[in-house]
Amino acid sequence: MTNSIPGVPPGSIDLGSSAATIKPAAPGNSADNPDFMSTLQGAMGQIGDMQSEADGKVTQLLTGNGQDVHSAMIAIEKANLAFEMMLQVRNKIIAAYQAVSGIAF
Amino acid sequence: MNLFRVMEISGSALLAERMRAEVVSANLANAETTRVDGGGPFQRMHVVFGARPVAHPSFGMSLASFGDLHAENVRVVGLVGDETPPIQRFEPGHPDADTQGYVSYPAINPAEEMINLMGAARGYEMNASAITSIKNMIQSAITILG
């Protein structure tokens, strides 16, 4: 089960037994199976790093520290694209949450 | 291999073309220079471009993974002086004239240098539009989700 959803360890949902006991997935996970939240936080940290890299390059360019115009522009563009992608992922998660919270019991 | 690295490859080409434009501009500017620090007229310079394998990704945000694609950055590996002998002009009153009254001028053809400068400018433009295309590719990949 290499393609299992992170956060749901294989075998936690036991459909084979007659009682069909469903065990909730443990929120904390081992290091080899990181949960979705830490993946998201890691991605956020990387986007933050890209933004501060772009910031540093623009500052160097404007203060005349020999930074190339194109590398500053590429850094800005990378940070912008990474942010856009993060935003779309976030929108998708929020939409999924709202869809689930709308389920009536 | 991710799409951001395509931007880095084009970025390396932008740097290389900028350096080429710099060297060509220096050739143009010094087309009539008869003395340099080492003695003699200015020597025309050529840039030499070399390929360098792309480094491994520095971040995990791989927007697309194509495995081990062999892609190479471009970089300026050196500056080589032109070995064409200097042009001799008879100007006896010139301070750099030799005993026969001839002055050594660099073997630089301004028209040729202008063509090289145009080449560098067009190469820069071309790589800049490659970056724009990559940006649009990434953006359309993101809008799949939106």
Interface residues (C-beta under 8 A of the other chain):
Chain A: G42 A43 Q46 I47 D49 M50 D68 H70 S71 I74 E77 K78 L81 A82 E84 M85 Q88 V89 N91 K92
Chain B: F4 M7 E8 G11 L14 L15 R18 F59 G60 M61 L63 A128 I131 K135 I138 Q139 I142 T143 L145 G146
